[in-house]
């Protein structure tokens, strides 16, 4: 980046212990087609301990566009806000170190944002696995199946149009002055809450399927299960902080788990009827799971994916148990957030819009 030229685009990348991924991420970003204005790449490091920082320093020495900022709090929303506060561009593009980007990524984001006049634009997240073994292939299949992860367009693709959220958004910089920054109480779901808040304030989010990013998911089934458990917890905690961020597709695993628990409890009261109800619930679930798995087997021509019905069940059960634990921890006072319900900003009133960072929970 040349001196004294104001950046047109600011890329912000939260990182912490990304030794395996950061090199590929930066290579893809620096290989992108140029866009109008200078480019700055703000990498916000959460005090990495695995050698990531040394890699970043090496990249910074070779590319003046790269700046490294410290994130002592070590979590993503704090990193995003640090990046936003330092960003000088008219556009702020949130990227992830676990991803690699095509050469036309920035160009397509800006073209789409200008054409649609959207405040935030994003595209498809193509799930990949850094390891090409059996676990990697199964994880990739599970996390790209509508039965496995729901109907979010950024995961599964679909027609271009207005949507509730996108991953790794390209934002107009003035959006953050209008509705505030990311909510630092939310260690997860901060993107989803921000986009819901943006839409409630009259902003618009556009999904563009021609924009795509390769995202590297968990490399083990154990890691995917842990991710599901934590995400389930944070779904519930997010709803208590920002009820306008509630979505029915996120609560389905909780309802599934509660139905199983209810069926089991009923066995003590009406054993025969409860067993029949439990059997019917399991039969309905696995019928759909086997149908979803069969489409994967046919498409990929590999019987390896015959294990998916069982893994779907484990994944949904873990996710739902995470949501149940989120509720229990709230009631017991052990959750990292309190029950502090906040209304979404209203698009019909000319007033200062709610900034979550000014209302610590």
C-alpha positions, 0 to 999 in steps of 0.5 A: 500500500502506497503512503498517503493513499486512503484505503478503499477497502479494509480487510479485518481478520481475527486470528488466534493460533492459526498456524495451519491456516493463515498462510493459505488465507493470506496467499489467497487474499494477496492474489485477488484481483485489484479493486478501486482504492488502496487495500489494507489488511488488518490482522487482529491477533489474540495473542497466539501461542503456536507460531502464528505471530511469527508467520504474520510478522514475516508476511508484514515484512514483505507486504506493507498493506498488512498491519498486525493489531493485538487482541488481549481479550482473545475472542472474535467480537473484540478482534472485529471491533479492534479492526473496525476502529482502526479501519480507514476504508470505505468498505470493511470486509470481515474475513476468516483465517480458516478460509481461502478466497478466489481471485474475484472475491473482493471484486464481486463483493463490491460490485454486488454491494454497489448494484444492490445498495445493500449494507452487507453482502456475502456469498456461499461458504463451501465447506472443506476439510484440511485433512482428506481422510475419512473423518474429513470427508464425513464432516464435509458431507454432514455440514453441507447437507440441509438435514444436517445443518438447516437451510441457511443459504450461505451454507447450502446455496440458493437464489440471489436475494435479500436474506437474514444473514451471511457469513464473512460480510462486506459492509459499508463502513458507515454501518458501524457508525449508525448501529454500533459495533459487534456485541462483545458479550457474544463469543459466538453468533456475533455476526448473526446478531449484528445482521439481525440488528442491522435489518431491524434498523432498516438495513439490508443484507444480500446473498450472492451465490456467485461469491464463494469462499472455501472454509476449512471446518473441524478436522475431527468428529470429536472437534465437530461435536465440541463445536456443536455443543458450544454453538448450542449453548451460545444460541440460548445465551444470544436469545437472552441478550438479543431476542430479535436474533431468535430463529426457529431453525436454530431451536429445532435441535432443542425441541428434538432433544426435549421430545426424547427426554419427555418420551423417556420420562413418560415410560415411568407413567405409561410404559407401553404408550411411551415406548410406542411414542419413543419408537415412533419418534426414532422411526420418523427421525431415522427415516428422514436421516436415511433418506438424506444419507442416501442422496449423499451416497448416490451423489458421491458414489461411496458407501462410506456415507452410510454412517451418516444417519448415526452421525446426524443423530449424534450431531443433532443430539449434541447441539440440542443438549448444548441448547438445553445446557444453555438454559440450565446454566442461565437459570443456575446463574452459571452462564457467562451472560446474564438475562438482559433482554434488549430491544432491536433498534426501530427503523421507524424512529429517528433516534440514536440506535442501540449500541450493545457495547454501551450496555454491558451485560 
